[in-house]
Amino acid sequence: MKNFIQATALCSIFPAFCFASINPAHTVQQTENAFFEPRANFERIWVDYDVTEEGYKGMRIHVKFTAYEMYNMDAYVAIYFEYNDATAASLRDKNNRYNSTDGDVAVYKNIKPQYDPAVYDDLQLFMPYSELDLAPGNYKLTMDVKIIYKQGGLISKLTKNNFEYTKPENSSGATTNFGKVWIDYDVYENGSKGMRIHVNFTVNQMKGQDCYLLITFEKKDGEKYYYMTARNNGYANLIGDLITFQKLTPCCDVANYDDLKLFMPYDEINLSGGRYDLRMDLDVTKSIDDDDSESPDFIGHLNYYTFWYNNN
């Protein structure tokens, strides 16, 4: 009786306490809410190898899964690449293109479920072979597939998928060595205002053979850089990417280019007004239409150069 009187007194002072104390359903509901966490159930993964997207050869990865408690939530399907051996070490990114915040090789696909549950019968991600950032050779690798929050953090582990990959040797045996790159802005050539790009580099084992210094322009969108679309054919490759290039015919087995100059007119940069985070991808190739490192026409990647561009 004394305990009842004490409880009644507490109820008169703290009604919320009384409700929680004498209402078992309230307690059960709180317990049940602990299970309403974002999550996903994996069903299937399959891969199409040796496909081409936007001029790059790679693999198209298909994932089937169901997302729960994720209605209208921004998230990513993330695939991380590892060595399939005792170390299970992650592949390390070398060019800041297909990478995680920790610097590992990864590919992402944004999702924002509009149903609960949301069934993804065939979510597709494309991974260029060149972005595995591996030297020529044979490899046993693993894809580690997860769903993560947009701001970081794990939602669900989906699956791991093992595969084998062979990166061929450069058939010509040619190589490159990068020195440096620098730019003169707001200069004129043939009446056009633009930027003069200076590159210092070396080409090896290409004596008397034609090749190109090729610069492809990219624009940052979110966390990644994407190839820009050219305005005119004079500064475009076959698929319409914005480029500038210089033909080379090395004079000797080790050809040093101390200051090779290329020009990009501002008028050719196909952007609306604003300030942009841009990047130049510098390669030496046998063709201006092939900067894919999986191609036999690819000789060597020199470097990336990032810069801010103001289009007033």
Phi, psi and omega in degrees: 000319179299317179298322180296318180297319179296318180296321180296321179296318178296324180296322181292334181267319184234082182304323181296324178297316181299315182298315181292329185283323188253000181249095181300326181299325179298316180295319179297319181298318178299320180295318181295325181299335179297339182268353181270063180255148174303137182196171179213148175249124180278144176239314188198150171224141174212157190227134169261117181266157174059042173257162182238131174227128179051038176085000182249135177271137182186208182233138177260118186257126180252134180228133176245127181200171176234130180259136179239145177055035181233022182302127176061023181262131174283124181210176178230142158274121185241133177239119179255146185248133184227162171282134178270072178214191184297332182282327186051033181290149178284146171289136183264132179287145182239351186225011175060037180246302178248087190210157173271173177294340178272359179087016177266156177292129182201157174228144186232154172221123181288139173228150176212084187305136178252009176220162174220107002283161178245122182262124175253100183287328185202075175278129187245137174232141179249132179237109176296140177301322184297336183275001170288343174056051181243150174286161177306140180152182179254135186224145167253120189233169179225137169264126176253109189258126182221164167247129184232158173293151180300323180276002180107152182108142186281136169260305180208142168274127182267299183192170169237139183229122181271146177205165178246144183221135177239122175258122184285157173288154172294119188295333183275341184077003181283149178221170177226158172228130182268141175254284178199168176223141176212161189228138168258118180268158174057045175251165182242138170222126180053038177082359181253137177271138182185209180235138177260121185258126180251133181228133175248121184198175179227139173245130183247142174062038176230027184303126177073004180253142180284138173207184186222142161273117187242127177242120178251135185264140182229151177239136180281133177225109187074238181259359186235159173259140180232146179299140181272154178270133181287153177275321182229158183295336182294341179233044182220150169270188186296332181261011171089012177285149179282122183219163161222152188207164176220125179287141180234147168224089185307139184278343187205176183297327175239101184256117180264128175247100185287326184203075177277130187250136174229154183236137174234110177294140178300325182297339181275350180277110191275076181224149173281178182298145178142184180248132188231145173267107184247165179214143174254132175257112185257121181226159168246123184222169175269353181214141179284353181255013184215095175250022178277121184292350175278348185276146175293344178278351181276130181258309180187147174270129181271302182184174168248148178226116181262147179201159176266138180235124177257118178255097185272000000 
